[in-house]
Amino acid sequence: MLAMIALIIFGLIMIGSATRINVFEESVRFNRQLIFAILGLILFLAAAFIDYHFIARFYVMIYVVCIVLLVGALLQGRFINPHLPVYRWIFFGTEEMNIGIQPSEFAKIFMIIFLAKVVDKLGAAINDIRVLMFIGLSILLPFVLIAVQPSLSAAGIVLLISISVLFVGNVGGKYVLIAFAVLAPIVAFMTYDIGRESPLLIHHIFEDYQIDRIETLLNPEAATADARFQIERSIVAIGSGQLMGKGLYQGTITQAARLPEAETDFIISIIGEEFGFVGLMVVLLLILFIVGRCLIIAFNAPDMLGRLIVTGVAMKLAFQAFINVGVVTEILPTTGVPFPFLSYGGSSLWVCMIAVGLAINVKMSKSKSMFE
């Protein structure tokens, strides 16, 4: 909990730097994130103190709400906000004053609870091929709904979390091998296809901007200046911070607003510029500590349901942090994945805080004796 609070406070400071509140510029995002953090504490406490067995009892309703929210985002985007390039939010309020939630973020925690309960309830029957097909379809539906927003990164994280929960839930090794046998040639073909001058299928699967991002990573020399602008600014910002950084509010790239949307997906770049390698290591060690504690809690959980929930929480935080850092350092294609607890955004912050709350919930739970 203390590590989480430390990251949230540090994130607020860095959002303030990115929005340049030190020179009295627009502070709406800083103020909103502060409100999100305060409301998040309420959600965190609820997740920590409402028995996770009671929460999981509503797993079917949780899954239905997940699907309804994802469909709602698509419908609102299609019919109410057709001018937006993506349909990832559900907005409330007026044009002058509105707030939006991102259902794909909530889908991550909803799917953890749903799958944990399903796997725990089924027990040994999990390895029945018909049961696995049902579970596969229940994962595929939110995956597709998120992917068509489009948000392949969020869809991918939901898929990875789901696989992790199933793996810990003792799904037979032969099914894991079958899944890899199916996915490996697909990934290999897609990698080959995107490198062709005239791709066969890739243009029917990905949007043009997504293909451009992948091609920019695979062949940076051939990429346009516009395509590489954001990632180049990110790398320069991190590198210029060197060991100790330039100091809070002293980052030249940050304060000159040369890195677009720095307070969201590229907040690690701001930390690198203003607090250097040392600052980045502190942040990464804090998130690693939280993930590690979650894995220890999962290992010592009083029951399979708790173990599966906390495993999903650990993997959600780990995958999200890894992908975000991979993007800002050009290890992975540019994609919109917020860093846990640090990046601006209420939906992401709330879900991360709920996730940690669930982990603490399991930690505080004790095994019931046979007489209870």
N, C-alpha and C positions, 0 to 999 in steps of 0.2 A: 504494500500500500504506500509506504514512504517513497519507494522508487518511482511509483506511478505519479505521486504528487510532485516529486522533484522534476520529472519530465514535463508535466503539465505546466508548472510554473516557468520552467526554462523555455517551453514552447511559447508561452505568452510573451516573454521578454523578446524572443526572436521575431515573433509576429509584429510586435511593436517596432522593432528595428526595421523590418521589411517594409512596414507601412509608414516609417519615418515619423513616429509620434514625437521624437526628440526635437523636430523642427516644426511641430504643431501642424503637420499635414493631416489629411483625413484619417480619423481613428475609428471609423465604424467597425472595421473587421476586428480590431483589437478589443473593442468594447463588447462586440458580439461573442467573441471567443471567451471572454471573461464570464459572460452570462451562461454560455454553453457549459463551461467548467463547473459553475455553481449548480446548475441544474443536473449536470452529470454526477455530482456527488450524491444527489438524491437517488438517482438510478443505481449508482454503485452500492449504496447502502441497502436498497431494496434487493438487489441481486445477491448481496452478501448475507442478508439475514432472513430472507424468505426461503424456507427449506427447498433445496433444489429438487427433491423428490416431488414436492407439491407443484413446482413450476413445470417439471417434466410431465406431470399428469395431463397437462393440456397440450401435449405434443401435436395432436392432429389440428387443433385450433391454431397453434403457432404456425404450422406449415400452411394452412389455408390463408392466414393473415399475410404470410410471406408472399404467396402467389398473388393475392389480391393487390398488395402494394406494388409489386413488380408490374402487373397488368395495368394498374392505375397510372403508373409513371408513363407507360407507353401510350395509353389513351389520352392523358392530359397533354403529353407532348405532341401527339398526332393532331388533336382537335382544338386544343386551347393555345398551345405555344408552338405552332408549326414552323415558326421562323427560327427556332433553335436548331442547331446542327445535330444535337444528341437529345435523347429522351430519358434522362437519368434521374430527374427530380420530380417530386410532387410539391407544388407551391401552394402556400396559403396566404391570404391577405390580399391587399390591393396592389396595383402597379407601383404606387409610391412607396408602400411599406409592405414587403412580403418576406416570408421565410420559407425555405424549402428543406425537405428531408430527402435523403438519398436511399431508396429502398434496397439497392444492391449492397449497401453497407450493413443494413439490418438483416439481410438474407444470410450473411455469414454467421451471425450468432443464432438466428432462427434454425438454420440447418444443423448447427452443432447440437442444439437441444433435441431437435426432431430425430436425427440419426442416432444420437446416443440412446434415446429412449427406445427407438425401434430395435436397435441391435441388442440392447439389454433385455428387452421383452422377448425377443425371438430366441435368444440363447443359442443352443446348438443348431437350431433350424436355420440359422443364418447361411449355412452352406448348401441349402437346398437351391437348386438352379432357378426354380420359379420365384423363390423369395428374393434371390439376388437380382433377378430381372425386374421385379417390382421396385426394389431399392434403387436400381440403376435408373429406372424411369422417373422415380421421385427426385433423383439428383439431376437428371437431364432436363426436366421442365424448368426449374429456376435457372439452370445454366444457360439454356437457350433464351429465356426471357431477358437475362442480363446481357448476353452476347449481342442481341439485336438492338440494344439501346443506342449505339453499340458501346460496350465496355468489356472488352475481352480480358483485360487484366483482372477485373473484379470477378468475372465468370471463372477465370482460371484459378483464382484463390479459393472460390467456393468449391471447385472441383478438387483441388489439392487438400483442402480441409476434410472434405467428404471421404477421400481415399484414406487419409490418415486415421480417421475415426473407424472406418471399416477394417483397416489393417490391425489396429489395436483390438478391435472386436473379434479377432480370431477368424477372419475370413480365410478359407483354405488357400494354401500357397499356390495350388494349381490354377486358381482363378486369377490370382495376381499375375502369374506368368502368362496366362491367356490374354489378360488386359494389356500387358507390355508387348506381347506378340502382335496384337492388333494395332496398338498406338505407334510402335517403333517405325514400321514401314510408312505409316501416314505422315509422321513428322519428317522422315527422310525424304519422302516425295515432295512435301510442301517446301522444304529447304531447297531441293533441286529445282522445283518449279519456279520459285520466286527469283532464282538466278538466271532464268531463261529470258531471252529478248522478247519472246512471245509466249507468256505463261499459258498453260492449258486450263487450269482450274482456279488458281489463286485469286484472280480478280473477281470470281464469283463468291468467294468466301469472305475476303477482307475488303474493307473500304479503301479507297485510293490513298488516303492520308496514312492509314495503318501500313500499307505496303511501302509507302515512302519512308516511314520510320524504320522499318526492317531493313530496307535497302541502304539507308543512311548508315546503319550500324555495320552491315556486311561490307559495304563499299563506300567508306567515307570520302575517298578522293573524288568520287563521281557525284557526290551530293551537292546540291545548290547551297549557296550561303544562307538563304532563308531557312532551309531544312536543318542546317547545323547551328543556327544562331543560338538557340536556347541551350543546347548541350555544351557548346563551346564556352558560353558565358559561365555555365555551371562549373566546368572543369577549371577555367581560369580563376574563378572565385575561390574554389577549394585550394588550388595550388598557391594562390597569392597569400593565403593565410599562414602558410608554412607551419612551423612548430607550435607557436603560441597564439597566432592570430593577430589581427590589427587592433583589436579591442572593440567593445560594444559601441555601436553607432559610428565606427570608424571604417567600416568596409566601403571601399570606393565604388565597387560594382553594386552593392546593395543600396547604398545611399543615393546613388545616381540613377536607381531604378533601371539598370541595364539588364536585369534578369527578370523576364515576365513571370507573373504569378509566383514569385519566390516564396511567399508565405504559405503556399499550399504544398505542391508536390516537390518543390526544390528547396525546402527549408534547410535541409542538410548542407546545401551549398552556402547558405548564409552563415551557418555555424562554422563551417570550414574557413570562411573568410575572416570572421570576426573573433573566433576562438581557436582556430588552427587545428592541427592534428590532435593536440591534447583534448580540446573540446569535443572533437568527434569521437575520440576513444572513450571519453566519459559517457557520452550519450549511448554509444554502442554497448558498452559494458553494463549500463543500466538496463537496457532492453534485454541483453543477454541474461542478466541476473533474473529479471522477471520471467523470461521463458524457462530458465533453468529451475527456478522455484516451482513453476507450474508443473514441470516434468517430475520433480520430486514429489509434489502433492499427488500427481496422477499415480505414481508408483505406489504410494502409501494410502491411496484412497480406500475408504471402507467398503466400497462395492464397485461393480462394473460400471454402473451408470455414472458415478462420480469420476471414475477413471476416464471414461470416454469423453465426458464434458470437458474436463481439464486438459486432456490431450488435444481436443479441438481448439481450445483457447490458446494453448502453447503454439500450435501450428499456425493459427491465424496471425498471431503477433509476429512469429518468426518469418513466415512467408512474406508478410506485408513489409516488414523492415528490410528483408533481403532484396525484394524487388525494388523498393524505393531507392536504396543505396546503389543497387545495380544500375538503375536508370541515370542517376545524377553523376555516376562515374563512367558512364558509357560502356558498361559491361552488358547491359540489356537494352533493347529498343525503348525509345521514349514512350512512356505510358503514364496515365494518371493514377498513381497509387500513393495515398498519403502515408507519411511516416507515423506510426502509432504514438498518440498522445501529443505530438509536436505540431503537426501540420494544422493549418486553419481548416475548420469545418466541424459543424456540430454533430452530424451523423456519425462520422468516423470516431470522434472523441467519445461520444456517448456509448457506442458499441464497444470500444476498447475498455472503457471504464466498467461497463456491464460484464465484460469478459473476465476482468480481474476480480470483480465482485463474486462471480460464480466460482472462480478458483479458490477464493478465500472461504466461500460457503462450504465447499467440499472439505477444505482443510479443517474447518471448525466442527465438521460433522464427525460423530463417533459411531462405530459399529454398535448396533443394538445386540444385546445378549439374547439368547434363546428364550428367556423368561419375559422379555418386554413385549 
